[in-house]
């Protein structure tokens, strides 16, 4: 999957996150989280799993997390990526 434009998904409510994606020459993952100290490495691993599953090799992925659970991270990252690639979810 190729990121062709800027897109985002999510909200800033408690237990949710906003994911913003945009084209870039390399793959960058930036995370800002209220639980960064405890779970930052797990959040990044989860994001990278979604990127790998969807075949994303380039782009800037920024997350602002407010304590989202794994399924929310998966859904928000995938939704933002599909919007940026102009693909619909299957």
Secondary structure, DSSP 4 states (H G I P E B T S, - for coil): ----S-EEEE-SSTT-EEEEEE--SSEEEEEEETTHHHHHHHHHHHHHHHHHHHT--SEEEEEEESS--HHHHHHHHHHHHHHHHT----
